[in-house]
Amino acid sequence: MNNPPVATPSAAPHKAAILAIILVSYVMIVLDTSIVLTGLPNIHQELGFTDTGLAWVQSAYTLTFGGLLLAARAGDVLGRRRLLQLGLALFTLASLAIGLARSPAMLIAARAIQGVGAAILAPSTLALLQTTFLEGRERTRAIALYSAVAGIAASVSLVLGGVLAEWLSWRVGFFINLPIGAAMLLAARRYIADSETIQGRFDVAGAASSTLGMSALVYGLIRSAGAGWGDSLTQGALAAGVLLLAAFIGIERRAAQPILPLRLFADAQRNAAYGARVLFLGAMIGFFFFTTQFLQVVLRYPPSLTGLAFLPMTLVNFGMALCVPRLTRRLGNARLLAMGLATTLLGMAWLSRIDAGTAYWLGVALPMVLIGAGQGMALSPLTAAGVAGVPAQDAGAAAGIVNVAHQLGNSLGLAALVAISSFGAHQRVGAALLAHRVTVALGGASAMLALALLLVLSSRRGG
């Protein structure tokens, strides 16, 4: 394999325009991960989803997003601008199909296709960021903005999704992507020069085994919530998932050009960042998914007020994210990450004590302040640690791993929390049942954050 010469980031023209394209494209991805949450009760009633089947509205998107590892390496082989444009086009067209969906099957299929578009788009944006901006203060600031818009867009989209679901329709949130996607396609063509490519071919066997393995694993976890752990199909799906993922690792060891180069896992701190990201995002998607339903079903908030109820988190997250570059220089990446995880853990543990009689301001809003502060501190260091020290020829693959960890945290985390939320739920109905499920799920999310913190701390001692 002939490696291309390493591009000089400082020589890249139109840096401000490229950063804007990267950020807006990534906002589109995050927006559709969260905007659907405040519309879930409406989607549930309008399209006739089952209680456990409703999780697939989110999991179909995050699963294909995280499972399609092929896209991460494709940018290195085919060129990042070309992949960015393909991802934008596919994502935008799938958004149109979601807005027009008339059945659960149609919605889930369109969400899965949208996840494929996101799987192509997200690694391209992060790889462009890595190769456009110089390592050091310039890249730290760009990554901080990249992570900040992810956290802020996730929270703002809850407000926007709630307002749209109540006043217009949940479908409008997906139609918004049409003009944004078209504008980004034109901007990418004008301002982004295509990257040099490397010779090679795609690792189709690796892509297939990883995608099918994760699909089987997530399906087994979600099915267990309704059918139980003794169900033969649940057990078969989980076993198939484990075997396929084991086969994937074996394929990557032998592949000439693997989609997941195992050499990227030689660094202990990067490994800790990947693992902590999976756990952190699993906890956060559980927080959004279950807290949204608690506010609407137990506290009986309308969708618009439900979105506004997340403002304590959104505002604090925004302010903290803006301080990250300065905090990173003062405290260092690893210490700031540990502080962020610890703060999020404290807020999540507090929130997990909610029940049907919980008052919003003391039992929900104050824990959200801690969760928002922790997320604002943690996301940027997690992203920076995941791509630190990676050579330019592996930029796409490394960016892919970061996004895979992000989305698999979403899909696996949500599936696991949906599964455990049914523990001890017998003989409960209505709001009491949901309140119990929320408490159990957020307790599980707290455990995920505790594991993430331990992983990061042990990596610091070992590294």
C-alpha positions as CSV (number, residue, x, y, z in Angstrom):
1,M,0.0,0.0,0.0
2,N,1.3,3.4,-0.9
3,N,0.6,6.0,1.7
4,P,0.0,9.5,0.5
5,P,2.1,12.4,1.7
6,V,0.8,13.9,4.9
7,A,-1.1,17.1,4.2
8,T,-0.1,20.2,6.0
9,P,-3.2,21.4,7.9
10,S,-2.1,25.0,8.1
11,A,-2.1,25.2,4.3
12,A,-5.8,24.3,4.0
13,P,-7.8,27.2,2.5
14,H,-11.3,28.3,3.7
15,K,-10.8,27.0,7.2
16,A,-13.7,29.0,8.6
17,A,-16.0,27.7,5.8
18,I,-14.8,24.2,6.3
19,L,-15.4,24.3,10.0
20,A,-18.9,25.7,9.4
21,I,-19.7,22.8,7.0
22,I,-18.3,20.3,9.5
23,L,-20.3,21.7,12.4
24,V,-23.6,22.1,10.5
25,S,-23.4,18.6,9.0
26,Y,-22.7,17.2,12.5
27,V,-25.6,19.2,13.9
28,M,-27.9,17.5,11.4
29,I,-26.8,14.1,12.6
30,V,-27.2,14.8,16.3
31,L,-30.4,16.7,15.7
32,D,-32.1,13.6,14.3
33,T,-30.8,11.5,17.2
34,S,-32.6,13.7,19.7
35,I,-35.5,15.5,17.9
36,V,-37.4,12.3,17.7
37,L,-37.4,11.8,21.4
38,T,-40.0,14.4,22.4
39,G,-42.2,13.1,19.6
40,L,-42.1,9.5,20.7
41,P,-45.5,9.5,22.5
42,N,-47.1,10.9,19.4
43,I,-45.3,8.5,17.1
44,H,-46.4,5.7,19.5
45,Q,-50.1,6.5,19.1
46,E,-50.1,7.7,15.5
47,L,-48.3,4.7,14.0
48,G,-49.2,2.0,16.5
49,F,-45.8,1.0,17.9
50,T,-45.6,-1.4,20.9
51,D,-44.0,-0.2,24.1
52,T,-40.8,-2.2,23.5
53,G,-40.9,-1.7,19.7
54,L,-40.8,2.0,20.2
55,A,-37.1,1.7,21.1
56,W,-36.4,0.7,17.5
57,V,-37.3,4.2,16.3
58,Q,-34.0,5.2,17.9
59,S,-32.1,1.9,17.7
60,A,-32.6,1.5,13.9
61,Y,-30.8,4.8,13.4
62,T,-28.0,4.4,15.9
63,L,-27.4,0.7,15.0
64,T,-26.8,1.2,11.3
65,F,-24.9,4.4,12.2
66,G,-22.5,2.6,14.5
67,G,-22.5,-0.8,12.8
68,L,-21.5,0.3,9.3
69,L,-17.8,0.6,9.9
70,L,-17.1,0.4,6.2
71,A,-17.7,4.1,5.8
72,A,-14.9,5.1,8.2
73,R,-12.2,3.6,5.9
74,A,-14.0,4.6,2.7
75,G,-13.1,8.2,3.2
76,D,-9.4,7.3,3.2
77,V,-9.8,5.3,0.0
78,L,-12.3,7.3,-2.1
79,G,-11.8,10.8,-0.8
80,R,-13.4,12.6,2.1
81,R,-15.3,15.3,0.1
82,R,-16.9,12.6,-2.1
83,L,-18.0,10.6,1.0
84,L,-19.2,13.8,2.7
85,Q,-21.4,14.6,-0.2
86,L,-22.7,11.0,-0.5
87,G,-23.5,11.0,3.2
88,L,-25.3,14.3,3.0
89,A,-27.4,13.2,0.1
90,L,-28.4,9.9,1.6
91,F,-29.2,11.4,5.0
92,T,-31.3,14.2,3.5
93,L,-33.4,11.8,1.3
94,A,-34.0,9.4,4.2
95,S,-35.2,12.4,6.3
96,L,-37.8,13.0,3.6
97,A,-38.9,9.4,3.7
98,I,-39.2,9.5,7.6
99,G,-41.4,12.5,7.4
100,L,-43.7,10.7,5.0
101,A,-43.8,7.4,6.8
102,R,-47.2,5.8,7.4
103,S,-46.4,2.6,9.3
104,P,-43.9,1.4,11.9
105,A,-42.0,-0.7,9.3
106,M,-41.7,2.2,6.9
107,L,-40.4,4.5,9.7
108,I,-37.9,2.0,11.0
109,A,-36.6,1.2,7.5
110,A,-36.2,4.9,6.7
111,R,-34.4,5.5,10.0
112,A,-32.0,2.7,9.3
113,I,-31.2,4.2,5.9
114,Q,-30.7,7.6,7.5
115,G,-28.3,5.8,9.9
116,V,-26.3,4.6,6.9
117,G,-26.1,8.2,5.6
118,A,-24.9,9.3,9.1
119,A,-22.3,6.5,9.1
120,I,-20.9,7.9,5.9
121,L,-21.1,11.5,6.9
122,A,-19.9,11.5,10.5
123,P,-16.4,10.0,10.0
124,S,-15.9,12.4,7.1
125,T,-16.6,15.4,9.2
126,L,-14.3,14.4,12.1
127,A,-11.5,13.3,9.7
128,L,-11.8,16.7,7.9
129,L,-11.5,18.4,11.2
130,Q,-8.4,16.4,12.1
131,T,-6.6,17.0,8.7
132,T,-7.6,20.7,8.4
133,F,-6.5,22.1,11.8
134,L,-3.1,21.9,13.3
135,E,-2.6,19.7,16.4
136,G,-2.5,21.9,19.5
137,R,-4.5,25.0,20.4
138,E,-6.1,25.3,16.9
139,R,-7.3,21.7,16.8
140,T,-8.3,21.8,20.5
141,R,-10.6,24.8,19.8
142,A,-12.1,23.1,16.7
143,I,-12.7,19.8,18.6
144,A,-14.2,21.8,21.5
145,L,-16.7,23.5,19.1
146,Y,-17.4,20.1,17.5
147,S,-18.2,18.5,20.8
148,A,-20.1,21.6,22.1
149,V,-22.5,21.6,19.1
150,A,-23.1,17.9,19.6
151,G,-24.2,18.4,23.2
152,I,-26.1,21.6,22.6
153,A,-27.8,20.3,19.4
154,A,-28.9,17.2,21.4
155,S,-30.6,19.4,24.0
156,V,-31.9,22.1,21.8
157,S,-33.5,19.5,19.5
158,L,-35.5,18.2,22.4
159,V,-37.0,21.7,22.8
160,L,-37.5,22.1,19.0
161,G,-38.9,18.5,18.7
162,G,-41.4,19.2,21.5
163,V,-42.6,22.4,20.1
164,L,-43.0,20.9,16.6
165,A,-44.7,17.8,17.9
166,E,-47.3,19.8,19.8
167,W,-48.0,22.7,17.5
168,L,-47.4,21.2,14.1
169,S,-46.2,17.5,13.8
170,W,-43.3,15.4,14.7
171,R,-42.7,14.9,11.0
172,V,-41.7,18.6,10.5
173,G,-38.5,18.0,12.5
174,F,-37.3,15.7,9.7
175,F,-38.4,18.0,6.9
176,I,-36.1,20.6,8.3
177,N,-33.1,18.6,7.0
178,L,-34.1,19.1,3.4
179,P,-33.0,22.8,2.9
180,I,-30.0,22.3,5.3
181,G,-28.8,19.2,3.5
182,A,-29.1,20.9,0.1
183,A,-27.1,24.0,1.3
184,M,-24.4,21.8,2.8
185,L,-24.0,19.9,-0.5
186,L,-23.5,23.1,-2.4
187,A,-21.1,24.5,0.2
188,A,-19.0,21.3,0.3
189,R,-18.6,21.4,-3.5
190,R,-17.4,25.0,-3.3
191,Y,-15.1,25.1,-0.3
192,I,-13.7,21.6,0.3
193,A,-10.9,20.2,-1.8
194,D,-11.0,16.5,-2.2
195,S,-8.3,14.6,-0.2
196,E,-5.7,12.4,-1.7
197,T,-6.7,8.8,-1.7
198,I,-4.9,5.6,-0.9
199,Q,-5.0,2.5,-3.1
200,G,-7.0,-0.4,-1.8
201,R,-10.3,-2.2,-1.6
202,F,-13.0,-2.4,1.0
203,D,-13.1,-5.0,3.7
204,V,-16.6,-6.2,2.9
205,A,-16.4,-9.3,5.2
206,G,-15.4,-7.1,8.1
207,A,-18.2,-4.6,7.4
208,A,-20.8,-7.4,7.1
209,S,-19.8,-9.3,10.2
210,S,-19.6,-6.2,12.4
211,T,-23.0,-4.8,11.2
212,L,-24.8,-8.2,11.5
213,G,-23.1,-8.9,14.8
214,M,-24.2,-5.6,16.4
215,S,-27.7,-5.9,14.9
216,A,-28.2,-9.3,16.4
217,L,-26.9,-8.2,19.8
218,V,-29.1,-5.1,20.0
219,Y,-32.1,-7.1,18.7
220,G,-31.6,-9.7,21.5
221,L,-31.3,-7.1,24.2
222,I,-34.5,-5.2,23.1
223,R,-36.5,-8.4,22.6
224,S,-35.6,-9.6,26.1
225,A,-37.6,-6.6,27.5
226,G,-40.8,-8.1,26.1
227,A,-40.1,-11.8,25.7
228,G,-37.8,-12.4,28.6
229,W,-34.3,-13.8,28.9
230,G,-35.5,-17.4,28.6
231,D,-36.9,-16.8,25.1
232,S,-35.1,-19.0,22.5
233,L,-35.0,-16.2,19.9
234,T,-33.6,-13.8,22.4
235,Q,-30.9,-16.3,23.4
236,G,-30.2,-17.2,19.7
237,A,-29.8,-13.5,18.7
238,L,-27.4,-12.8,21.6
239,A,-25.3,-15.9,20.8
240,A,-25.2,-15.0,17.1
241,G,-24.1,-11.4,17.9
242,V,-21.2,-12.6,20.1
243,L,-20.1,-15.1,17.5
244,L,-20.3,-12.7,14.6
245,L,-18.3,-10.0,16.6
246,A,-15.7,-12.6,17.4
247,A,-15.5,-13.5,13.7
248,F,-15.1,-9.8,12.9
249,I,-12.0,-9.5,15.1
250,G,-10.5,-12.6,13.4
251,I,-11.2,-11.1,10.0
252,E,-9.6,-7.8,10.9
253,R,-6.4,-9.5,12.1
254,R,-6.0,-11.1,8.6
255,A,-7.3,-8.4,6.3
256,A,-4.8,-6.5,4.2
257,Q,-6.7,-3.3,4.6
258,P,-9.0,-3.7,7.6
259,I,-11.9,-1.3,8.2
260,L,-10.8,-1.3,11.8
261,P,-7.0,-1.3,12.0
262,L,-6.2,-3.1,15.2
263,R,-3.0,-1.0,15.5
264,L,-5.2,1.9,16.6
265,F,-5.9,0.0,19.8
266,A,-2.2,-0.1,20.8
267,D,-2.6,3.1,22.9
268,A,-4.1,2.5,26.4
269,Q,-5.5,6.0,26.8
270,R,-7.2,5.8,23.4
271,N,-8.7,2.5,24.3
272,A,-10.0,4.0,27.6
273,A,-11.5,6.9,25.7
274,Y,-13.3,4.5,23.3
275,G,-14.7,2.4,26.1
276,A,-15.6,5.4,28.2
277,R,-17.4,6.9,25.2
278,V,-19.6,3.8,24.7
279,L,-20.5,3.8,28.4
280,F,-21.0,7.6,28.6
281,L,-23.3,7.8,25.5
282,G,-25.2,4.7,26.7
283,A,-26.0,6.5,29.9
284,M,-26.9,9.8,28.1
285,I,-29.3,8.2,25.6
286,G,-31.0,6.4,28.4
287,F,-31.3,9.7,30.3
288,F,-32.9,11.4,27.3
289,F,-35.2,8.5,26.3
290,F,-36.6,7.7,29.8
291,T,-36.6,11.3,31.2
292,T,-38.6,12.5,28.2
293,Q,-41.3,9.8,28.8
294,F,-41.3,10.5,32.5
295,L,-42.0,14.2,32.0
296,Q,-44.8,13.5,29.5
297,V,-46.5,10.4,31.0
298,V,-45.9,10.7,34.8
299,L,-45.7,14.5,35.2
300,R,-48.2,15.0,32.3
301,Y,-46.1,17.7,30.5
302,P,-47.2,18.5,26.9
303,P,-44.4,18.0,24.3
304,S,-43.5,21.7,24.1
305,L,-43.1,22.0,27.9
306,T,-41.2,18.7,27.9
307,G,-38.6,20.2,25.6
308,L,-38.3,23.3,27.6
309,A,-37.9,21.2,30.8
310,F,-34.4,20.3,29.5
311,L,-33.2,23.9,29.4
312,P,-31.4,23.7,32.7
313,M,-29.2,21.1,31.1
314,T,-28.9,22.8,27.8
315,L,-27.8,26.2,29.1
316,V,-25.2,24.8,31.5
317,N,-23.9,22.5,28.9
318,F,-23.5,25.4,26.4
319,G,-21.6,27.6,29.0
320,M,-19.4,24.8,30.1
321,A,-18.5,23.7,26.6
322,L,-17.3,27.2,25.8
323,C,-14.9,27.0,28.7
324,V,-13.4,23.7,27.6
325,P,-10.4,25.0,25.7
326,R,-9.3,27.2,28.7
327,L,-10.0,24.3,31.1
328,T,-8.0,21.9,29.0
329,R,-5.0,24.1,29.0
330,R,-5.3,24.6,32.8
331,L,-6.2,21.1,33.9
332,G,-5.1,18.8,31.1
333,N,-7.4,16.5,29.0
334,A,-7.4,13.5,31.3
335,R,-8.2,15.4,34.5
336,L,-11.0,17.4,32.8
337,L,-12.5,14.2,31.5
338,A,-12.5,12.6,34.9
339,M,-14.1,15.7,36.4
340,G,-16.8,15.7,33.7
341,L,-17.6,12.0,34.2
342,A,-17.8,12.4,38.0
343,T,-20.1,15.4,37.7
344,T,-22.4,13.6,35.3
345,L,-22.4,10.5,37.6
346,L,-23.5,12.6,40.5
347,G,-26.3,14.2,38.6
348,M,-27.5,10.9,37.1
349,A,-27.5,9.1,40.5
350,W,-29.6,12.0,41.9
351,L,-32.0,11.9,39.0
352,S,-32.4,8.1,39.4
353,R,-34.3,8.7,42.7
354,I,-37.3,10.1,40.9
355,D,-40.8,8.6,41.4
356,A,-44.4,9.4,40.6
357,G,-44.4,12.1,43.3
358,T,-41.2,13.9,42.4
359,A,-41.3,17.6,42.0
360,Y,-39.7,19.0,38.8
361,W,-37.4,21.7,40.2
362,L,-35.8,19.7,43.0
363,G,-35.9,16.2,41.6
364,V,-35.4,16.8,37.9
365,A,-34.1,20.3,37.1
366,L,-31.2,20.4,39.7
367,P,-29.8,17.0,38.7
368,M,-30.0,18.2,35.0
369,V,-27.7,21.1,35.9
370,L,-25.0,18.6,37.1
371,I,-25.6,16.4,34.0
372,G,-25.3,19.3,31.7
373,A,-22.1,20.6,33.3
374,G,-20.6,17.1,33.2
375,Q,-21.5,16.5,29.6
376,G,-20.0,19.9,28.6
377,M,-16.8,19.0,30.3
378,A,-16.5,15.4,29.1
379,L,-17.4,15.2,25.4
380,S,-14.6,17.3,24.0
381,P,-11.8,15.4,26.0
382,L,-13.4,12.1,25.0
383,T,-13.2,13.1,21.3
384,A,-9.7,14.5,21.5
385,A,-8.4,11.4,23.3
386,G,-10.0,9.2,20.7
387,V,-8.0,10.7,17.8
388,A,-4.8,11.8,19.6
389,G,-1.5,10.7,18.0
390,V,-3.2,9.1,14.9
391,P,-1.3,9.4,11.6
392,A,-3.0,11.2,8.7
393,Q,-3.4,8.0,6.7
394,D,-5.5,6.5,9.5
395,A,-7.6,9.7,10.2
396,G,-10.7,8.3,8.6
397,A,-10.5,5.0,10.5
398,A,-9.8,6.7,13.8
399,A,-12.7,9.1,13.3
400,G,-14.8,6.1,12.4
401,I,-13.9,4.4,15.7
402,V,-14.9,7.5,17.7
403,N,-18.2,7.7,15.9
404,V,-18.8,4.0,16.2
405,A,-18.2,4.1,19.9
406,H,-20.6,7.1,20.1
407,Q,-23.4,5.3,18.2
408,L,-22.9,1.9,19.6
409,G,-23.0,3.5,23.0
410,N,-26.4,4.9,21.9
411,S,-27.8,1.7,20.5
412,L,-26.3,-0.9,22.9
413,G,-26.8,1.4,25.9
414,L,-30.5,2.0,25.1
415,A,-31.1,-1.6,24.4
416,A,-29.5,-2.6,27.7
417,L,-31.4,0.0,29.7
418,V,-34.7,-1.0,28.0
419,A,-34.0,-4.6,29.0
420,I,-33.1,-3.9,32.6
421,S,-36.0,-1.4,33.1
422,S,-38.5,-4.3,33.1
423,F,-36.9,-5.9,36.3
424,G,-39.3,-5.8,39.2
425,A,-42.1,-4.3,37.0
426,H,-44.7,-7.0,37.6
427,Q,-48.2,-6.0,38.7
428,R,-47.5,-2.3,37.9
429,V,-49.5,-0.4,35.3
430,G,-49.8,3.0,33.8
431,A,-47.8,5.9,35.2
432,A,-46.6,3.8,38.2
433,L,-45.1,1.2,35.7
434,L,-43.3,3.9,33.7
435,A,-42.0,5.6,36.9
436,H,-40.5,2.3,38.0
437,R,-38.9,1.7,34.6
438,V,-37.4,5.1,34.6
439,T,-35.9,4.7,38.1
440,V,-34.4,1.3,37.2
441,A,-33.0,2.5,33.9
442,L,-31.4,5.7,35.3
443,G,-29.9,3.6,38.0
444,G,-28.3,1.5,35.3
445,A,-27.2,4.6,33.5
446,S,-25.4,5.7,36.8
447,A,-23.6,2.3,36.8
448,M,-22.4,2.9,33.3
449,L,-21.0,6.3,34.2
450,A,-19.3,4.8,37.3
451,L,-17.6,2.2,35.0
452,A,-16.6,4.9,32.5
453,L,-15.0,6.9,35.3
454,L,-13.1,3.9,36.7
455,L,-11.9,3.1,33.2
456,V,-10.5,6.6,32.6
457,L,-8.9,6.7,36.1
458,S,-7.2,3.3,35.6
459,S,-5.9,4.4,32.3
460,R,-4.3,7.5,33.8
461,R,-2.5,5.4,36.4
462,G,-1.5,2.8,33.8
463,G,-0.4,5.4,31.2
